[in-house]
Amino acid sequence: MHRTAGSIAEVVTSGLCIGCGLCEAVTGGRVRMTMTPLGGLRPTPADQFSVIEEAQLLAACPGVIGEPRLDPGDGPPPDPIWGSYKTMRYAWAGHPDVRFRAATGGVLTALGMHLLARKKVAFILHVGANPESPMRTRWVHSETPKQVLANTGSRYGPTAPLAGLGAALDRAEPFAIIAKPCDLGAVHRFAAIDPRVDRLCVARLALVCGGQSRLGKSQDVLDDLNVDEDDVTLFRHRGYGNPGPTRIETRDSRTFEKTYLEMWGDEAGWQLETRCKLCPDALGEAADVAAADVWPGGSPTGEDEGFNGIIVRTAAGEALVREAVSAGDLVLGDQITPRQFDDLQPHQVRKKHALAARYDGLTEAGYPTIEAPGLRLSELGGNLDISQRSAETAGTTRRIREGRMKEPLPTLPEIVDPPSTPTVCE
């Protein structure tokens, strides 16, 4: 029988922690998100929660549970892969500069800017490059459209946006959040614990996520270029075109660029977090609007103007998109069908079908799994033939027995980064 982790410490040591930051929010900063030697953000210490804190965290932790945030009402029947939705469309930012600077077509940036410009929210909780360590990422509260644009662009290394959730709720002002699907799944679950979430968080915007790389992926780039991290003044993963280059600038005015395919063409070098390979919802089923890359076959062949595929999942998401289009902040293109999305995101389809078998592998090795009510994993896993399912299960079990999923429990002497600090954009 499958089981879930009985403690946050077990989530971490089993490789199921994504470093979302909720532990920091729930403890008011007593437990901090810190970068470990493995290159991931982890709650430290991870074994010193009160009984109440741990119960709250286990009820919402992405390493324990993921579920969709269902919105009853009109819409097509739920799709086995993509879940419930109201609309699927091509879309892009209405302002050319936003479209150019942001990752892909700039939809999430455009929606965040629109919410602030129209005074629908007081701030956006999202992430951006740490100005003191540009290769690394911090959470921010952006209070103006200009601040949102300054923090635009994908961040492929470790991010902990929910470390800023407590500060966001304490402000008692309406806000929106732009984050990964796993983060928004935790927000959805935490709303049952803290009613302020549903009262104050008026828009939840997600990227369709290919996985979070550990810090080592970015560090390898610097090592190849013989650049010390202390010398870096800019580390931009995406944007300034679609997909745009990875660009690095240094204090002595050197610049380096890698194309998207040079950076990400070899999947074996992505250094994804373990939990990403087991993620039950990379498609943003707890979001109001999810935005995806839309390259036929799943990979770019060159640069283009920037196009997102959007999955509008709730009535609130529909209203936001409609208002942004009316204001000229967003442009809609053709409709997309779920089967067209399969071709645009084929790696997501493959993973969705494999997850039930991978969870069987976790169980066979005595590891906890992630509970996934409403995410259709058993149904999709039944589509694999017996040889494929056996291979996925055996592969997961083998990786556990080889020690490739286990993590040490982080302790204070192992911290290699200072704790995160609250950040409100100036």
ChimeraX attribute file (.defattr): number of C-alpha atoms within 10 A of each C-alpha:
attribute: neighborCount
match mode: 1-to-1
recipient: residues
	/A:1	6
	/A:2	15
	/A:3	15
	/A:4	17
	/A:5	22
	/A:6	13
	/A:7	16
	/A:8	24
	/A:9	21
	/A:10	21
	/A:11	28
	/A:12	24
	/A:13	17
	/A:14	24
	/A:15	22
	/A:16	29
	/A:17	26
	/A:18	26
	/A:19	28
	/A:20	27
	/A:21	30
	/A:22	30
	/A:23	30
	/A:24	24
	/A:25	23
	/A:26	21
	/A:27	17
	/A:28	15
	/A:29	20
	/A:30	15
	/A:31	22
	/A:32	24
	/A:33	30
	/A:34	26
	/A:35	25
	/A:36	21
	/A:37	15
	/A:38	13
	/A:39	20
	/A:40	22
	/A:41	25
	/A:42	27
	/A:43	28
	/A:44	24
	/A:45	18
	/A:46	22
	/A:47	17
	/A:48	13
	/A:49	19
	/A:50	10
	/A:51	8
	/A:52	9
	/A:53	13
	/A:54	21
	/A:55	15
	/A:56	19
	/A:57	24
	/A:58	22
	/A:59	16
	/A:60	23
	/A:61	31
	/A:62	32
	/A:63	31
	/A:64	24
	/A:65	22
	/A:66	29
	/A:67	24
	/A:68	24
	/A:69	19
	/A:70	16
	/A:71	16
	/A:72	9
	/A:73	9
	/A:74	10
	/A:75	14
	/A:76	11
	/A:77	10
	/A:78	11
	/A:79	12
	/A:80	15
	/A:81	22
	/A:82	22
	/A:83	21
	/A:84	24
	/A:85	24
	/A:86	20
	/A:87	18
	/A:88	21
	/A:89	18
	/A:90	21
	/A:91	24
	/A:92	28
	/A:93	28
	/A:94	20
	/A:95	14
	/A:96	14
	/A:97	12
	/A:98	22
	/A:99	25
	/A:100	21
	/A:101	22
	/A:102	28
	/A:103	27
	/A:104	31
	/A:105	34
	/A:106	30
	/A:107	33
	/A:108	30
	/A:109	26
	/A:110	25
	/A:111	26
	/A:112	30
	/A:113	25
	/A:114	24
	/A:115	23
	/A:116	21
	/A:117	15
	/A:118	12
	/A:119	12
	/A:120	16
	/A:121	20
	/A:122	18
	/A:123	28
	/A:124	27
	/A:125	25
	/A:126	26
	/A:127	27
	/A:128	23
	/A:129	23
	/A:130	18
	/A:131	14
	/A:132	12
	/A:133	16
	/A:134	20
	/A:135	24
	/A:136	20
	/A:137	21
	/A:138	23
	/A:139	26
	/A:140	26
	/A:141	27
	/A:142	28
	/A:143	21
	/A:144	21
	/A:145	20
	/A:146	14
	/A:147	18
	/A:148	27
	/A:149	20
	/A:150	16
	/A:151	20
	/A:152	24
	/A:153	24
	/A:154	17
	/A:155	22
	/A:156	23
	/A:157	24
	/A:158	24
	/A:159	29
	/A:160	27
	/A:161	27
	/A:162	27
	/A:163	29
	/A:164	27
	/A:165	24
	/A:166	18
	/A:167	18
	/A:168	24
	/A:169	19
	/A:170	9
	/A:171	12
	/A:172	14
	/A:173	14
	/A:174	21
	/A:175	27
	/A:176	25
	/A:177	27
	/A:178	24
	/A:179	27
	/A:180	27
	/A:181	28
	/A:182	29
	/A:183	28
	/A:184	29
	/A:185	25
	/A:186	26
	/A:187	26
	/A:188	21
	/A:189	24
	/A:190	22
	/A:191	15
	/A:192	14
	/A:193	14
	/A:194	13
	/A:195	11
	/A:196	16
	/A:197	22
	/A:198	15
	/A:199	14
	/A:200	17
	/A:201	22
	/A:202	17
	/A:203	23
	/A:204	25
	/A:205	27
	/A:206	27
	/A:207	24
	/A:208	24
	/A:209	22
	/A:210	19
	/A:211	20
	/A:212	22
	/A:213	22
	/A:214	22
	/A:215	23
	/A:216	20
	/A:217	18
	/A:218	21
	/A:219	17
	/A:220	12
	/A:221	15
	/A:222	18
	/A:223	12
	/A:224	8
	/A:225	11
	/A:226	9
	/A:227	16
	/A:228	11
	/A:229	17
	/A:230	12
	/A:231	15
	/A:232	22
	/A:233	21
	/A:234	19
	/A:235	24
	/A:236	22
	/A:237	25
	/A:238	23
	/A:239	24
	/A:240	22
	/A:241	18
	/A:242	24
	/A:243	28
	/A:244	25
	/A:245	21
	/A:246	19
	/A:247	17
	/A:248	22
	/A:249	18
	/A:250	17
	/A:251	11
	/A:252	9
	/A:253	9
	/A:254	12
	/A:255	13
	/A:256	13
	/A:257	16
	/A:258	15
	/A:259	17
	/A:260	20
	/A:261	14
	/A:262	11
	/A:263	18
	/A:264	14
	/A:265	13
	/A:266	9
	/A:267	9
	/A:268	8
	/A:269	13
	/A:270	18
	/A:271	17
	/A:272	22
	/A:273	24
	/A:274	21
	/A:275	23
	/A:276	22
	/A:277	17
	/A:278	23
	/A:279	25
	/A:280	27
	/A:281	27
	/A:282	24
	/A:283	27
	/A:284	32
	/A:285	31
	/A:286	29
	/A:287	32
	/A:288	28
	/A:289	32
	/A:290	30
	/A:291	29
	/A:292	26
	/A:293	26
	/A:294	22
	/A:295	18
	/A:296	15
	/A:297	14
	/A:298	16
	/A:299	17
	/A:300	16
	/A:301	12
	/A:302	12
	/A:303	14
	/A:304	14
	/A:305	14
	/A:306	26
	/A:307	26
	/A:308	25
	/A:309	27
	/A:310	27
	/A:311	32
	/A:312	26
	/A:313	26
	/A:314	25
	/A:315	18
	/A:316	17
	/A:317	23
	/A:318	17
	/A:319	13
	/A:320	20
	/A:321	24
	/A:322	14
	/A:323	17
	/A:324	22
	/A:325	18
	/A:326	11
	/A:327	13
	/A:328	13
	/A:329	21
	/A:330	24
	/A:331	20
	/A:332	18
	/A:333	13
	/A:334	10
	/A:335	14
	/A:336	16
	/A:337	11
	/A:338	17
	/A:339	12
	/A:340	13
	/A:341	25
	/A:342	18
	/A:343	16
	/A:344	21
	/A:345	22
	/A:346	16
	/A:347	13
	/A:348	22
	/A:349	16
	/A:350	14
	/A:351	19
	/A:352	25
	/A:353	23
	/A:354	25
	/A:355	22
	/A:356	25
	/A:357	25
	/A:358	25
	/A:359	24
	/A:360	23
	/A:361	26
	/A:362	26
	/A:363	19
	/A:364	17
	/A:365	17
	/A:366	14
	/A:367	23
	/A:368	23
	/A:369	24
	/A:370	23
	/A:371	19
	/A:372	18
	/A:373	12
	/A:374	13
	/A:375	21
	/A:376	19
	/A:377	21
	/A:378	15
	/A:379	13
	/A:380	19
	/A:381	19
	/A:382	14
	/A:383	12
	/A:384	17
	/A:385	9
	/A:386	11
	/A:387	9
	/A:388	15
	/A:389	22
	/A:390	15
	/A:391	15
	/A:392	21
	/A:393	23
	/A:394	19
	/A:395	16
	/A:396	23
	/A:397	22
	/A:398	15
	/A:399	15
	/A:400	20
	/A:401	12
	/A:402	10
	/A:403	9
	/A:404	13
	/A:405	18
	/A:406	19
	/A:407	17
	/A:408	13
	/A:409	19
	/A:410	22
	/A:411	14
	/A:412	10
	/A:413	6
	/A:414	13
	/A:415	16
	/A:416	12
	/A:417	12
	/A:418	10
	/A:419	15
	/A:420	19
	/A:421	14
	/A:422	14
	/A:423	15
	/A:424	15
	/A:425	16
	/A:426	8
